[in-house]
Amino acid sequence: MIIQQIVAVLTAERNLLNKAISALNGMSTQPRRGRPPKSVQTSARPKRRRRMSAAARRKLSRLLKQRWAQGKMKRATG
């Protein structure tokens, strides 16, 4: 008798677990609506900030000064 009771309890627990598993499986198959979480949105590589070297900065400064001197860049009137 005791063995039959134990088997009945275990069967009931198995049924509950099967229901829980099927509910969880059903949740994963439904399409997700809305914006995905941030962890999914981020790309594999983090974006790195581009930095201009000192030589490039000097070159750009020199070129812009030349453009100002030639009058190719219009001055903003305030």
N, CA, C and O atoms as a Tinker XYZ file with bonds, in Angstrom:
   312  protein
     1  N      0.808000   -1.200000    0.000000    73     2
     2  CA     0.000000    0.000000    0.000000    64     1     3
     3  C      0.843000    1.252000    0.000000    63     2     4     5
     4  O      0.553000    2.196000   -0.735000    81     3
     5  N      1.876000    1.274000    0.809000    73     3     6
     6  CA     2.707000    2.474000    0.891000    64     5     7
     7  C      3.394000    2.737000   -0.460000    63     6     8     9
     8  O      3.541000    3.885000   -0.879000    81     7
     9  N      3.804000    1.668000   -1.120000    73     7    10
    10  CA     4.479000    1.833000   -2.410000    64     9    11
    11  C      3.507000    2.443000   -3.420000    63    10    12    13
    12  O      3.901000    3.303000   -4.208000    81    11
    13  N      2.263000    2.018000   -3.407000    73    11    14
    14  CA     1.272000    2.570000   -4.320000    64    13    15
    15  C      1.038000    4.058000   -4.050000    63    14    16    17
    16  O      0.842000    4.835000   -4.985000    81    15
    17  N      1.058000    4.448000   -2.793000    73    15    18
    18  CA     0.890000    5.877000   -2.451000    64    17    19
    19  C      2.080000    6.686000   -2.942000    63    18    20    21
    20  O      1.919000    7.781000   -3.481000    81    19
    21  N      3.276000    6.139000   -2.753000    73    19    22
    22  CA     4.492000    6.834000   -3.212000    64    21    23
    23  C      4.450000    6.983000   -4.735000    63    22    24    25
    24  O      4.768000    8.048000   -5.264000    81    23
    25  N      4.059000    5.916000   -5.440000    73    23    26
    26  CA     3.978000    5.969000   -6.900000    64    25    27
    27  C      2.936000    6.997000   -7.335000    63    26    28    29
    28  O      3.150000    7.720000   -8.309000    81    27
    29  N      1.809000    7.069000   -6.622000    73    27    30
    30  CA     0.767000    8.030000   -6.971000    64    29    31
    31  C      1.265000    9.469000   -6.776000    63    30    32    33
    32  O      0.996000   10.337000   -7.607000    81    31
    33  N      1.993000    9.722000   -5.676000    73    31    34
    34  CA     2.535000   11.061000   -5.420000    64    33    35
    35  C      3.569000   11.418000   -6.478000    63    34    36    37
    36  O      3.566000   12.533000   -6.999000    81    35
    37  N      4.452000   10.479000   -6.798000    73    35    38
    38  CA     5.478000   10.745000   -7.811000    64    37    39
    39  C      4.851000   10.981000   -9.186000    63    38    40    41
    40  O      5.323000   11.833000   -9.939000    81    39
    41  N      3.810000   10.249000   -9.517000    73    39    42
    42  CA     3.122000   10.440000  -10.793000    64    41    43
    43  C      2.485000   11.823000  -10.857000    63    42    44    45
    44  O      2.542000   12.497000  -11.886000    81    43
    45  N      1.878000   12.239000   -9.750000    73    43    46
    46  CA     1.265000   13.567000   -9.708000    64    45    47
    47  C      2.335000   14.650000   -9.884000    63    46    48    49
    48  O      2.129000   15.624000  -10.608000    81    47
    49  N      3.471000   14.470000   -9.219000    73    47    50
    50  CA     4.562000   15.454000   -9.360000    64    49    51
    51  C      5.099000   15.458000  -10.780000    63    50    52    53
    52  O      5.430000   16.514000  -11.320000    81    51
    53  N      5.190000   14.247000  -11.405000    73    51    54
    54  CA     5.673000   14.170000  -12.780000    64    53    55
    55  C      4.728000   14.916000  -13.711000    63    54    56    57
    56  O      5.171000   15.615000  -14.622000    81    55
    57  N      3.434000   14.768000  -13.484000    73    55    58
    58  CA     2.452000   15.479000  -14.312000    64    57    59
    59  C      2.599000   16.986000  -14.159000    63    58    60    61
    60  O      2.529000   17.721000  -15.145000    81    59
    61  N      2.803000   17.452000  -12.925000    73    59    62
    62  CA     3.001000   18.892000  -12.707000    64    61    63
    63  C      4.259000   19.379000  -13.416000    63    62    64    65
    64  O      4.263000   20.443000  -14.037000    81    63
    65  N      5.328000   18.586000  -13.316000    73    63    66
    66  CA     6.580000   18.978000  -13.990000    64    65    67
    67  C      6.401000   18.994000  -15.505000    63    66    68    69
    68  O      6.914000   19.889000  -16.178000    81    67
    69  N      5.682000   18.018000  -16.048000    73    67    70
    70  CA     5.446000   17.994000  -17.494000    64    69    71
    71  C      4.655000   19.211000  -17.946000    63    70    72    73
    72  O      4.936000   19.788000  -18.996000    81    71
    73  N      3.663000   19.598000  -17.149000    73    71    74
    74  CA     2.887000   20.795000  -17.484000    64    73    75
    75  C      3.769000   22.039000  -17.457000    63    74    76    77
    76  O      3.678000   22.894000  -18.338000    81    75
    77  N      4.628000   22.133000  -16.433000    73    75    78
    78  CA     5.515000   23.293000  -16.324000    64    77    79
    79  C      6.493000   23.335000  -17.492000    63    78    80    81
    80  O      6.754000   24.405000  -18.042000    81    79
    81  N      7.030000   22.190000  -17.874000    73    79    82
    82  CA     7.979000   22.124000  -18.986000    64    81    83
    83  C      7.291000   22.508000  -20.294000    63    82    84    85
    84  O      7.849000   23.257000  -21.096000    81    83
    85  N      6.083000   21.995000  -20.507000    73    83    86
    86  CA     5.392000   22.333000  -21.754000    64    85    87
    87  C      5.030000   23.815000  -21.798000    63    86    88    89
    88  O      5.044000   24.427000  -22.866000    81    87
    89  N      4.703000   24.396000  -20.633000    73    87    90
    90  CA     4.396000   25.826000  -20.598000    64    89    91
    91  C      5.641000   26.640000  -20.930000    63    90    92    93
    92  O      5.570000   27.622000  -21.668000    81    91
    93  N      6.776000   26.227000  -20.382000    73    91    94
    94  CA     8.026000   26.943000  -20.676000    64    93    95
    95  C      8.419000   26.783000  -22.142000    63    94    96    97
    96  O      8.891000   27.737000  -22.761000    81    95
    97  N      8.235000   25.611000  -22.693000    73    95    98
    98  CA     8.542000   25.409000  -24.114000    64    97    99
    99  C      7.617000   26.242000  -24.984000    63    98   100   101
   100  O      8.042000   26.781000  -26.006000    81    99
   101  N      6.372000   26.349000  -24.593000    73    99   102
   102  CA     5.426000   27.155000  -25.351000    64   101   103
   103  C      5.785000   28.624000  -25.321000    63   102   104   105
   104  O      5.556000   29.336000  -26.298000    81   103
   105  N      6.348000   29.095000  -24.209000    73   103   106
   106  CA     6.735000   30.502000  -24.105000    64   105   107
   107  C      7.889000   30.814000  -25.034000    63   106   108   109
   108  O      7.950000   31.909000  -25.593000    81   107
   109  N      8.809000   29.872000  -25.212000    73   107   110
   110  CA     9.976000   30.151000  -26.044000    64   109   111
   111  C      9.641000   30.128000  -27.525000    63   110   112   113
   112  O     10.360000   30.727000  -28.325000    81   111
   113  N      8.554000   29.444000  -27.912000    73   111   114
   114  CA     8.227000   29.383000  -29.336000    64   113   115
   115  C      7.402000   30.573000  -29.794000    63   114   116   117
   116  O      7.316000   30.830000  -30.995000    81   115
   117  N      6.792000   31.308000  -28.869000    73   115   118
   118  CA     6.000000   32.464000  -29.256000    64   117   119
   119  C      6.934000   33.602000  -29.648000    63   118   120   121
   120  O      7.943000   33.832000  -28.981000    81   119
   121  N      6.605000   34.322000  -30.731000    73   119   122
   122  CA     7.482000   35.424000  -31.134000    64   121   123
   123  C      7.464000   36.543000  -30.103000    63   122   124   125
   124  O      6.423000   36.874000  -29.535000    81   123
   125  N      8.624000   37.107000  -29.878000    73   123   126
   126  CA     8.752000   38.190000  -28.913000    64   125   127
   127  C      8.362000   39.482000  -29.587000    63   126   128   129
   128  O      8.761000   39.742000  -30.723000    81   127
   129  N      7.577000   40.300000  -28.889000    73   127   130
   130  CA     7.148000   41.571000  -29.443000    64   129   131
   131  C      7.927000   42.690000  -28.775000    63   130   132   133
   132  O      8.304000   42.595000  -27.607000    81   131
   133  N      8.159000   43.750000  -29.535000    73   131   134
   134  CA     8.822000   44.927000  -28.985000    64   133   135
   135  C     10.324000   44.885000  -29.166000    63   134   136   137
   136  O     10.872000   44.011000  -29.838000    81   135
   137  N     10.968000   45.850000  -28.549000    73   135   138
   138  CA    12.407000   46.000000  -28.659000    64   137   139
   139  C     13.113000   44.899000  -27.856000    63   138   140   141
   140  O     12.726000   44.616000  -26.722000    81   139
   141  N     14.149000   44.278000  -28.441000    73   139   142
   142  CA    14.870000   43.245000  -27.703000    64   141   143
   143  C     15.649000   43.861000  -26.538000    63   142   144   145
   144  O     15.959000   45.052000  -26.571000    81   143
   145  N     15.963000   43.084000  -25.529000    73   143   146
   146  CA    16.729000   43.614000  -24.405000    64   145   147
   147  C     18.097000   44.119000  -24.845000    63   146   148   149
   148  O     18.591000   43.732000  -25.904000    81   147
   149  N     18.706000   44.973000  -24.047000    73   147   150
   150  CA    19.990000   45.575000  -24.421000    64   149   151
   151  C     21.065000   44.534000  -24.644000    63   150   152   153
   152  O     21.890000   44.691000  -25.544000    81   151
   153  N     21.078000   43.481000  -23.856000    73   151   154
   154  CA    22.115000   42.469000  -23.995000    64   153   155
   155  C     22.078000   41.822000  -25.376000    63   154   156   157
   156  O     23.111000   41.375000  -25.875000    81   155
   157  N     20.902000   41.766000  -25.998000    73   155   158
   158  CA    20.773000   41.204000  -27.338000    64   157   159
   159  C     21.122000   42.250000  -28.379000    63   158   160   161
   160  O     21.670000   41.911000  -29.428000    81   159
   161  N     20.817000   43.519000  -28.116000    73   159   162
   162  CA    21.051000   44.586000  -29.085000    64   161   163
   163  C     22.533000   44.848000  -29.328000    63   162   164   165
   164  O     22.928000   45.113000  -30.463000    81   163
   165  N     23.347000   44.783000  -28.305000    73   163   166
   166  CA    24.746000   45.165000  -28.448000    64   165   167
   167  C     25.452000   44.234000  -29.415000    63   166   168   169
   168  O     25.196000   43.030000  -29.432000    81   167
   169  N     26.315000   44.782000  -30.196000    73   167   170
   170  CA    27.052000   43.986000  -31.158000    64   169   171
   171  C     28.162000   43.225000  -30.440000    63   170   172   173
   172  O     28.433000   43.463000  -29.263000    81   171
   173  N     28.787000   42.324000  -31.151000    73   171   174
   174  CA    29.848000   41.513000  -30.555000    64   173   175
   175  C     31.053000   42.387000  -30.205000    63   174   176   177
   176  O     31.717000   42.166000  -29.192000    81   175
   177  N     31.325000   43.374000  -31.049000    73   175   178
   178  CA    32.461000   44.264000  -30.800000    64   177   179
   179  C     31.980000   45.560000  -30.192000    63   178   180   181
   180  O     31.040000   46.166000  -30.705000    81   179
   181  N     32.600000   46.002000  -29.108000    73   179   182
   182  CA    32.209000   47.312000  -28.581000    64   181   183
   183  C     32.691000   48.410000  -29.518000    63   182   184   185
   184  O     33.757000   48.300000  -30.124000    81   183
   185  N     31.900000   49.463000  -29.632000    73   183   186
   186  CA    32.281000   50.570000  -30.513000    64   185   187
   187  C     33.439000   51.327000  -29.872000    63   186   188   189
   188  O     33.389000   51.709000  -28.703000    81   187
   189  N     34.470000   51.529000  -30.664000    73   187   190
   190  CA    35.616000   52.280000  -30.169000    64   189   191
   191  C     35.566000   53.694000  -30.712000    63   190   192   193
   192  O     35.195000   53.914000  -31.865000    81   191
   193  N     35.930000   54.626000  -29.897000    73   191   194
   194  CA    35.932000   56.021000  -30.304000    64   193   195
   195  C     37.163000   56.276000  -31.160000    63   194   196   197
   196  O     38.283000   55.921000  -30.793000    81   195
   197  N     36.932000   56.897000  -32.303000    73   195   198
   198  CA    38.060000   57.204000  -33.180000    64   197   199
   199  C     38.770000   58.436000  -32.664000    63   198   200   201
   200  O     38.141000   59.443000  -32.338000    81   199
   201  N     40.042000   58.348000  -32.598000    73   199   202
   202  CA    40.828000   59.481000  -32.113000    64   201   203
   203  C     41.765000   59.943000  -33.205000    63   202   204   205
   204  O     42.378000   59.144000  -33.913000    81   203
   205  N     41.858000   61.240000  -33.321000    73   203   206
   206  CA    42.706000   61.828000  -34.337000    64   205   207
   207  C     44.108000   61.998000  -33.761000    63   206   208   209
   208  O     44.282000   62.472000  -32.638000    81   207
   209  N     45.089000   61.608000  -34.541000    73   207   210
   210  CA    46.460000   61.758000  -34.074000    64   209   211
   211  C     46.846000   63.237000  -34.065000    63   210   212   213
   212  O     46.200000   64.067000  -34.704000    81   211
   213  N     47.898000   63.542000  -33.340000    73   211   214
   214  CA    48.352000   64.929000  -33.253000    64   213   215
   215  C     48.769000   65.442000  -34.628000    63   214   216   217
   216  O     48.510000   66.599000  -34.959000    81   215
   217  N     49.407000   64.597000  -35.427000    73   215   218
   218  CA    49.835000   65.009000  -36.765000    64   217   219
   219  C     48.616000   65.304000  -37.646000    63   218   220   221
   220  O     48.612000   66.279000  -38.399000    81   219
   221  N     47.600000   64.472000  -37.552000    73   219   222
   222  CA    46.391000   64.694000  -38.352000    64   221   223
   223  C     45.683000   65.968000  -37.910000    63   222   224   225
   224  O     45.139000   66.700000  -38.736000    81   223
   225  N     45.691000   66.231000  -36.606000    73   223   226
   226  CA    45.066000   67.452000  -36.100000    64   225   227
   227  C     45.796000   68.683000  -36.634000    63   226   228   229
   228  O     45.158000   69.653000  -37.042000    81   227
   229  N     47.121000   68.647000  -36.634000    73   227   230
   230  CA    47.911000   69.770000  -37.157000    64   229   231
   231  C     47.639000   69.977000  -38.644000    63   230   232   233
   232  O     47.486000   71.109000  -39.103000    81   231
   233  N     47.580000   68.871000  -39.396000    73   231   234
   234  CA    47.334000   68.961000  -40.824000    64   233   235
   235  C     45.963000   69.564000  -41.102000    63   234   236   237
   236  O     45.831000   70.435000  -41.962000    81   235
   237  N     44.945000   69.109000  -40.383000    73   235   238
   238  CA    43.602000   69.642000  -40.557000    64   237   239
   239  C     43.553000   71.121000  -40.192000    63   238   240   241
   240  O     42.913000   71.911000  -40.885000    81   239
   241  N     44.216000   71.491000  -39.127000    73   239   242
   242  CA    44.241000   72.895000  -38.708000    64   241   243
   243  C     44.882000   73.758000  -39.792000    63   242   244   245
   244  O     44.378000   74.832000  -40.120000    81   243
   245  N     45.982000   73.287000  -40.337000    73   243   246
   246  CA    46.681000   74.034000  -41.382000    64   245   247
   247  C     45.799000   74.182000  -42.625000    63   246   248   249
   248  O     45.753000   75.255000  -43.227000    81   247
   249  N     45.099000   73.109000  -43.011000    73   247   250
   250  CA    44.239000   73.179000  -44.186000    64   249   251
   251  C     43.064000   74.122000  -43.969000    63   250   252   253
   252  O     42.697000   74.873000  -44.872000    81   251
   253  N     42.471000   74.088000  -42.781000    73   251   254
   254  CA    41.343000   74.980000  -42.509000    64   253   255
   255  C     41.780000   76.437000  -42.479000    63   254   256   257
   256  O     41.054000   77.315000  -42.945000    81   255
   257  N     42.955000   76.697000  -41.938000    73   255   258
   258  CA    43.461000   78.073000  -41.926000    64   257   259
   259  C     43.678000   78.574000  -43.343000    63   258   260   261
   260  O     43.428000   79.741000  -43.642000    81   259
   261  N     44.148000   77.682000  -44.221000    73   259   262
   262  CA    44.331000   78.075000  -45.618000    64   261   263
   263  C     42.986000   78.393000  -46.272000    63   262   264   265
   264  O     42.875000   79.355000  -47.032000    81   263
   265  N     41.970000   77.588000  -45.975000    73   263   266
   266  CA    40.651000   77.842000  -46.558000    64   265   267
   267  C     40.084000   79.174000  -46.072000    63   266   268   269
   268  O     39.482000   79.924000  -46.841000    81   267
   269  N     40.286000   79.458000  -44.779000    73   267   270
   270  CA    39.805000   80.747000  -44.250000    64   269   271
   271  C     40.534000   81.895000  -44.947000    63   270   272   273
   272  O     39.921000   82.902000  -45.302000    81   271
   273  N     41.818000   81.740000  -45.135000    73   271   274
   274  CA    42.609000   82.791000  -45.754000    64   273   275
   275  C     42.203000   83.020000  -47.200000    63   274   276   277
   276  O     42.241000   84.155000  -47.673000    81   275
   277  N     41.820000   81.984000  -47.903000    73   275   278
   278  CA    41.422000   82.130000  -49.294000    64   277   279
   279  C     39.967000   82.609000  -49.421000    63   278   280   281
   280  O     39.520000   82.912000  -50.527000    81   279
   281  N     39.239000   82.680000  -48.334000    73   279   282
   282  CA    37.884000   83.166000  -48.367000    64   281   283
   283  C     36.887000   82.118000  -48.844000    63   282   284   285
   284  O     35.761000   82.453000  -49.212000    81   283
   285  N     37.292000   80.859000  -48.838000    73   283   286
   286  CA    36.389000   79.815000  -49.308000    64   285   287
   287  C     35.352000   79.443000  -48.247000    63   286   288   289
   288  O     34.297000   78.896000  -48.570000    81   287
   289  N     35.652000   79.736000  -46.992000    73   287   290
   290  CA    34.718000   79.432000  -45.925000    64   289   291
   291  C     34.059000   80.735000  -45.499000    63   290   292   293
   292  O     34.759000   81.692000  -45.167000    81   291
   293  N     32.756000   80.796000  -45.498000    73   291   294
   294  CA    32.051000   82.024000  -45.137000    64   293   295
   295  C     32.002000   82.122000  -43.626000    63   294   296   297
   296  O     31.774000   81.135000  -42.926000    81   295
   297  N     32.218000   83.317000  -43.144000    73   295   298
   298  CA    32.151000   83.543000  -41.702000    64   297   299
   299  C     30.703000   83.665000  -41.278000    63   298   300   301
   300  O     29.877000   84.266000  -41.966000    81   299
   301  N     30.420000   83.081000  -40.133000    73   299   302
   302  CA    29.055000   83.125000  -39.598000    64   301   303
   303  C     28.821000   84.494000  -38.983000    63   302   304   305
   304  O     29.627000   84.971000  -38.184000    81   303
   305  N     27.718000   85.120000  -39.356000    73   303   306
   306  CA    27.407000   86.429000  -38.766000    64   305   307
   307  C     26.478000   86.224000  -37.588000    63   306   308   309
   308  O     25.468000   85.531000  -37.706000    81   307
   309  N     26.810000   86.821000  -36.448000    73   307   310
   310  CA    26.057000   86.578000  -35.240000    64   309   311
   311  C     25.091000   87.577000  -34.965000    63   310   312
   312  O     24.381000   87.490000  -33.963000    81   311
